[in-house]
Amino acid sequence: MGLKIHQEKIDAAAGEQLVSLCPFGAISYDGTLSINSSCRLCKMCAREGPAGAITWEEEGPAAECDKAAWRGVAVFAEQRWGKVHPVSLELVGKAQQLAAVTGHPVYALLIGSQVRPAARELLEYGVDKVFVYDDPRLSDFLIGPYANAFTDFITHVHPSSILVGATSLGRSLAPKVAARMRAGLTADCTMLEMKENTDLVQIRPAFGGNIMAQIVTPNARPQFCTVRYKIFSAPQRTEVKGEVVEMQLEEAGFASRTEVLNVLRKPSNKDISDAEIIVAVGRGLKSRDDLELIRAFAEQIGAQLACTRPLIEAGWFDPRQQIGLSGRTVKPKVIVTVGISGAVQFTAGMNSSDLIIAINTDRSAPIFDVAHYGFVGDLYEILPRLLERIKEGIYV
């Protein structure tokens, strides 16, 4: 939909009238009428301007997609140095659940060099077919060749839905491929559901986490979405029944404007996404000096420290320690939240934890809605007493 200019109906007088009508100064006339990016689509020019000079055109209904021509739920299996990223295994598990609704197969797309062992691993997790682009020129991630291989896979296989991990690589690659296929993409989904007609319901937080948006693209295939690490669970290894399909990319597909001169491996740091026990602290902490109490408690129970966004903004923590929509998603066996009210932005990043223990002075704090156990009270009174009991070997 939009404004359509009918130049044949616009003379100098009509042009001047339309210029004066626009409250945003978006219309100009120099023998030809034009509307620039300042236009706010208020439609005043169409309603009150010379009849027929500018009209508001509604788009016709979108063409229906031949859904029968698209079959399968595919996972982009991200790998680094031959090792499959854990988020890809989690997506395989979710893809199996989605495919069970429609009776479709589960595919995995693997791009890289010397990745056949990784393909075998994917088969052990129940993938029906692993499509492999294995070439030395794909050893390093280059957006051009990887997007070309991805597009080639879609063109030949026609998967109905494609799940991509919301890693730095996945967030770079998925939008480019989706744009090439003229398909939509929903980023950072927290839930996925499949309809029997193969429409994928992509659910994600919106408006700062205040609502959960359900996004469906019934007239476009394939359906793209990205999902963060630790949202879903990886399946158990099983008997291999699938197969590896070798794919070939045409020579032109390897062309790239970028050249990798050297690759330096970053030293591995502990990531809170992989932690089994976490102590997360929020604005209930009064002073940065009081972090020593939190650290002592975390050390005593073998936990990693994490926090909410305000403490990142205060400079008390490294951004990689933040939990929430704008931070990391975690799924530990145990998480203890200290002085955290439990806003949606935070709980969306940790509510899948196996055991949630909350400490807060406000008994009506939202964190208690997701917590399995709660302490209502002052953290400065509760933590020292817990520490004392732990040191004495008393855990009940």
N, C-alpha and C positions, 0 to 999 in steps of 0.2 A: 504494500500500500504506500501511497505517497502523492505528492503534488505533481501534476502534469501541466506544463506550459504549452499553450496553443499559440505559437508565434503569429500565425496568419490572422488572428483576431486582435492583435495588439498593435495599435498605432502610437504616435507620440503622446497623444492625450491620455490614452489608456495606460501607457507605460508610466507617465508621471503620476497618475492616480494610484497605481499599484505601489509605486515607490513610497508615496506619502502614507499609504494605508499601513504598511508593515511596522509594527511597534518595535521590532528588533533590528531594523536597518539591514535586513537580509536581502532586499530586492534592489537591483540596479538596472538602469536602462540606458543603452547607448546605441539605439537602433535595434538592439536585440535585448529582450528581457532575460535576466538570469537571477537565480536564487543561490546565495552562498551558504556556508556552513553555520552561519549565525541563526538560520531558520530554526524555530522551535515547533513547527508544525501546528501552529494555533489555528490554521485554516481561515483566518480573517480575509486573506486575499481571495480565496475561493468563494467565501460567503458574500463579501461586500464589494468585491471588485467588479469590473465590467463582465457582463454575462458571458460565460464560456471561455474567458481569457485564461483562467487557471482553474483546473478541476481537481477534485480529490478522487484518486483512483484506488479502488479496493482490489486486492489481489484475488484471483480466482482460487478455487479449492486446489490444494496440492495434489499432484498426480499420485495415484496409489502405487505402492511398491509391490512387486511380485515376490511375496514373502517365500513362496515355494522354491524360488531359485536360490535362496540363501539358507544354508543348513550347517549347524554345528556351533558350539561355543568354544571360542579360541582364547588361549592365554599367550601373551607375549612372554616367553620365558627368558627373562634377563639373566645374563651370566657375566661373570667377571673372572678372567683367567681360568675359564673352564668350569667354574663353580656356579651353580644355579643360585640366584638370590632367593632367600627364604620367602619373600613376599610372593614370588612366582608359584611356589609350592602351595602357599595358602590360597592363591587364586585358582589353582587346579582343583583344590577341594571344593571351593565355591562353584566352580564351573560344573563339577559333577552333580551338585545339587540342582543347579539351574537346568542342565541338560536332561535330568531325570523327568522334568515336567513335560518336555516335548518329545522325549525319546531320541534326541539328537546326540551325535558323538561329541567327544571332547578332544580338541586339538591343542597342540602346543607349537609355537613358532620359535625356533632357535636360530640365532644369527651370530656368527663368530668364526674363529679358526680353531681347529682341533677340538671340536665340541661334541664329538660322537659319544664319549663317555657320559657327558651331561644328558644327551638324548636318551641313553640307556636308563639313567637315573629317573628321568621323567616317566618313562614307561613303567617303572616300578611303582610309581604313584598312581597308576591307573589311567594314564592318558591313552586314548585310542590310536592317535597318530601324532607323531612328532615330525614336523616339516623343518628340515635342516638346510640352511645356507652356510656351508662350510668352505671358507676360502681364506688364505693368508692375508688377503687385502681387507678382510673384515675383522682382523684381530683387534684393532682399536676402534672405538666408537667414533664414527664420522656420520653426521646427520644425513648427508646426501645418500651415500650407499646404503645405509641402514633403512632409510625411508624408501628407497627404491626396492630393496628386498622385501620389505613389509608390504608395499603396494603390489609387488609381483605375487606374493602369497595370496593376498585378497583376490586379485584378478583371477587366479587359477583355482582357488579353493572355495571362494564365496562363503565364508563363515557368517552366520547371522549376527553373532555378538562377539565382541573382542574385549577382554579384560587386560589392563596394563597396570603394573605396579606404579604407585605414585612416588617413584624415586626421582633423583635429578635427571637420570637418563630417560625414564619413562615419561616424565613431564615435558621433556624436550621433544621426544619422538612422536608420542601419540597425537598431539594437536596438528603436527605437520601432515601425518598420514590421513587423519580424519578430514582435514581441509582438502587434500587431494581427492578423497572419495566423496566430497561434498556431503559429508555426514556430520551429525552433531557429536559432541563429546561432553560428558558430565565428569567433572573433576572431583576427586576426594570423596567418593561415595562411601557411606557408612553401612548401607544395606542395599542388597540387590534381590529382586524377585522376578520370576519369569511367568508370563502368561502363557496359556496353552496355544495362543496364536503366534508365539515366539517374540512378542513385544517384551522388551526388557524394562522393568520398572527400576529406575535408578534413583536412590534416595540419598539426599545429602543435606547437611545443615545450610540454612540460608539466613540472610539478614542478621549476621553476627551470632548465629546459632539459636535465634529466637523461634524459628520455625523449621520444620523438616520438609523440604521440597521433594515431591515425587515427579520425576521427569521421564517422559515417554516419547520416543520418536517413531510413531507408527508408520510413517511414510518414507523412511530412510533406512538403508542397509549398507554396510554393517552398522551395528550400534556400538559405539565406543564409550568406555568409561575407565577412569583410573581409580585405584583403591590403595590406601595407605597400608604400610606394614603393620601387622598385629591386629588387624580388624577381623580377619577370619582365621580359621584353624586349618593347618595342613592335614591331608588325609594320611592314613596308615599305609605303609608299603604293602603291596599285594603281588599276586602272581602276574607275571608279564603276559599280556594278551595282545597288546598293541603292536604297532610297527613304525619303523623309521622311514620317512619318505625323503629321499635326496632331491633337493631343488637346485636349479642352476639359474644364476643371474646373468643376463646378457652383458657383454663387455662394456657397453655404454653405461650400464648401471653402476659401475665402480668409479665413474668419474666424480671428482670432488674438488672444490675450490680450496679445501683445507688440507694441509699436510701435517701429520703428526711427526714432530722431530724427536721427541723424547717423552717417556712416561715415567713419572716418579711416583712410587707407591707411598701414600701417606701412612704414617705410623698408626697402627690400630689403637683406637681409644675405646674405653667402655661406653657403650651406648645404652641409655636407659630403656630403649625399646627391647633390649635383650635381657634386662635385669629380671631376676626371679623375685627379689624383695626390694621394695622401694619405700622410702620415707619422703613424702612430698610436703612442702611447707608453703604457707600463703601469707596473706596480709595480717594474720593474727600475731605474727612475730613482730615485736615492738622495735627491735634494734638489730643491726647487723652483727653486733657483738654477741647477741643471743644465739647466733648460728652454731656456736660451740656446743651448746646444749643439744641441738638437733643432730650435729655431727656425732657426738658421743653416743646418742641413742641409736643412730643409724649404724655406727660401727659395732655396737654391742649386739645387734641382731643381724649383722652381715648384709645390710641394705645399701643401695645406692641412693644418693640424694637427688631430689627433683624439686620443682617449684611451679608456681603459677606466673602468669605474664607480668603482673605488677613488680615482682621481685627481679625479673629480667630488666625491666625499664629502670629500676632503681640501681642496677649495676651490681647486685649481690650475687648473681649466678651467671654461668655461661649460657647463652641461648640454647645450646644443645641439651640443656637440662630442663627445658620447659615442657610441660604436658598440656595438651589441649589442641583446639582447632588450628591455632597458629604455631603450635609446637609439635612435639612427638606424640604418637599414639602408643600406649603401653598395654601390656597384658600379663602382668606378673602373677606369681602365685599368691603373693601378699602385698598389699599397698596400705601404708598408714598415712592418712592425711592429717596434717597438723595445722590448725588455724586457717582452714580453707572452707569458705562458705559453700562452695559447690555450684558455681554458675555453670550454665549449659556448656559454655566454651571450654571449661575444664573437664567436666564429667564426660563429655563426648570422647575425650582422649584416654579415659581410664575405666569406663564403666563395664568393660569386659573382663576385668581382673577377677581371679578366682576368689579372693577374699579381700574385702575392703573394710578397713577399720578407720573410723573418723574420730577426731578430737576437736571439739568446738564448744565455745561458751554458749552459743545460741541453739537451744534445743529444737527450734523450728528451721534451722539452716537446711537448705536443699541437699547438702551432702548426705544428710541422714536418710534421704529417700533412696539413695543407691547403696549406702553402707550396709554391710552385714552385721557389724557390731559398732557401737558408738559410745564415746565417753563425753558426757556433757559436763564441761568444766574448764578451768583455766589450764592451758598447756604448761604454764610455769609451775603448777602444782602437780599435774598428772605425770609429766615426763620424768621428773626427778624420782617420783615414787615408783614408776615402772622400771627405771634404771636400777634402782636399789633392789627391787625384787628380782630382776634378771641376774644381777651380780650375785645375789644370794642363791641363785638356782631355782627360784620359785616362778613358775610360769602360769599359774592358775590364779 
